Amino acid sequence: MTTRVALGLILRQGRFFLQRRAPGAERCPGLWEFPGGKLEGAETLEAALRRELLEEIAWGPDRMTPLPAFGHAYPGRRVELHPFLCEGGGAPRTALAWGWFTPAQLAALPMPAANGILVRQLLKISANPQP
């Protein structure tokens, strides 16, 4: 079974917002990740992401642009990640550790393996910006 996950790549002034999972988290303890989460029921990707962003960081985007989805297989489970480039005002709030990182800084952070694919894409985009 594949778990569908919507991710928010919150971009501000060339940096992306990430939060660090709690050291005692069941999955991926202590790793940095983009906020987001699993779809529930018949939710659309956009609705799931808006819900997760409100739950996790008390923030809602003004704009959400879908990026290409991709899959990743972990031992015993498979995820299908649906990233969205998110922009908007206001400050995300979370009790977890968090920060704003350039694509190059993202590459040095310990992250879930699936996010590594996304970081490599962001590095390519930032190295070859579109006019």
C-alpha positions as CSV (number, residue, x, y, z in Angstrom):
1,M,0.0,0.0,0.0
2,T,1.2,3.5,-0.8
3,T,0.7,6.4,1.5
4,R,0.0,9.7,-0.2
5,V,1.7,12.7,1.4
6,A,1.4,16.4,0.6
7,L,4.4,18.6,1.4
8,G,4.7,22.3,1.8
9,L,7.9,23.8,0.5
10,I,7.5,27.2,2.1
11,L,9.8,29.7,0.3
12,R,10.8,33.1,1.5
13,Q,13.7,35.2,0.2
14,G,15.4,32.2,-1.3
15,R,15.1,30.0,1.8
16,F,12.9,27.1,2.7
17,F,11.2,26.5,6.0
18,L,11.9,23.2,7.7
19,Q,11.2,21.7,11.1
20,R,13.0,19.1,13.0
21,R,11.1,16.0,14.2
22,A,11.3,15.4,17.9
23,P,14.1,13.1,19.0
24,G,11.4,10.7,20.4
25,A,9.2,10.6,17.3
26,E,8.2,7.2,16.1
27,R,9.3,7.8,12.5
28,C,12.4,9.7,11.5
29,P,13.3,10.9,14.9
30,G,15.5,14.1,14.9
31,L,15.4,14.5,11.1
32,W,14.6,17.8,9.4
33,E,11.6,17.8,7.0
34,F,9.2,20.0,5.1
35,P,5.9,20.3,6.9
36,G,3.0,18.3,5.6
37,G,1.4,15.0,6.0
38,K,-0.9,12.1,4.9
39,L,-4.2,12.6,3.1
40,E,-7.2,11.6,5.1
41,G,-10.3,10.1,3.6
42,A,-11.3,11.7,0.3
43,E,-9.2,14.9,0.8
44,T,-7.7,16.6,-2.1
45,L,-3.9,17.1,-2.0
46,E,-4.5,20.9,-1.5
47,A,-7.0,20.4,1.3
48,A,-4.7,17.9,3.1
49,L,-1.7,20.3,2.8
50,R,-3.7,23.3,4.1
51,R,-5.0,21.1,7.1
52,E,-1.5,19.8,7.9
53,L,0.1,23.2,7.7
54,L,-2.5,24.6,10.1
55,E,-2.1,21.7,12.5
56,E,1.7,21.6,12.4
57,I,2.8,25.2,12.1
58,A,-0.4,27.3,12.5
59,W,0.2,28.8,9.0
60,G,-1.7,29.0,5.8
61,P,-0.3,29.8,2.3
62,D,-1.6,32.5,0.0
63,R,-0.3,30.6,-3.0
64,M,0.4,26.9,-3.6
65,T,2.0,25.7,-6.8
66,P,2.2,21.9,-7.4
67,L,5.6,20.4,-8.3
68,P,6.1,17.0,-9.8
69,A,5.1,14.1,-7.5
70,F,7.5,11.2,-6.9
71,G,7.5,7.9,-5.0
72,H,10.0,6.4,-2.5
73,A,10.1,2.9,-1.0
74,Y,11.1,2.6,2.7
75,P,11.5,-0.8,4.3
76,G,7.9,-2.1,4.7
77,R,6.2,0.9,3.2
78,R,6.0,3.1,0.2
79,V,5.2,6.9,0.1
80,E,4.1,9.0,-2.8
81,L,5.1,12.6,-2.1
82,H,3.2,15.6,-3.6
83,P,5.3,18.7,-3.0
84,F,3.8,22.2,-3.4
85,L,5.8,25.4,-3.5
86,C,4.0,27.6,-0.9
87,E,4.2,31.4,-0.4
88,G,2.4,33.7,1.9
89,G,2.7,36.2,4.7
90,G,2.8,35.6,8.4
91,A,5.2,33.5,10.5
92,P,5.0,29.7,10.9
93,R,4.8,28.7,14.5
94,T,5.9,25.3,16.0
95,A,7.2,24.0,19.2
96,L,9.7,21.9,17.3
97,A,13.2,23.2,16.2
98,W,12.9,25.0,12.9
99,G,14.7,27.2,10.5
100,W,15.0,28.8,7.1
101,F,17.5,27.2,4.8
102,T,19.0,27.7,1.3
103,P,18.9,24.7,-1.1
104,A,22.6,24.2,-0.5
105,Q,22.1,24.2,3.3
106,L,19.2,21.7,2.9
107,A,21.7,19.2,1.3
108,A,23.8,19.2,4.5
109,L,20.8,18.5,6.9
110,P,19.9,15.0,8.1
111,M,16.5,14.4,6.4
112,P,14.3,11.4,5.5
113,A,15.6,9.6,2.4
114,A,12.6,10.6,0.3
115,N,13.3,14.2,0.9
116,G,16.8,13.8,-0.5
117,I,15.2,13.4,-4.0
118,L,13.4,16.7,-3.5
119,V,16.5,18.5,-2.2
120,R,18.4,17.4,-5.3
121,Q,15.7,18.9,-7.5
122,L,15.8,22.1,-5.6
123,L,19.5,22.3,-6.0
124,K,19.2,21.9,-9.8
125,I,16.5,24.6,-9.9
126,S,18.5,27.0,-7.8
127,A,21.7,26.4,-10.0
128,N,19.7,27.1,-13.2
129,P,17.1,29.8,-12.3
130,Q,14.5,30.5,-15.0
131,P,14.4,34.1,-16.4
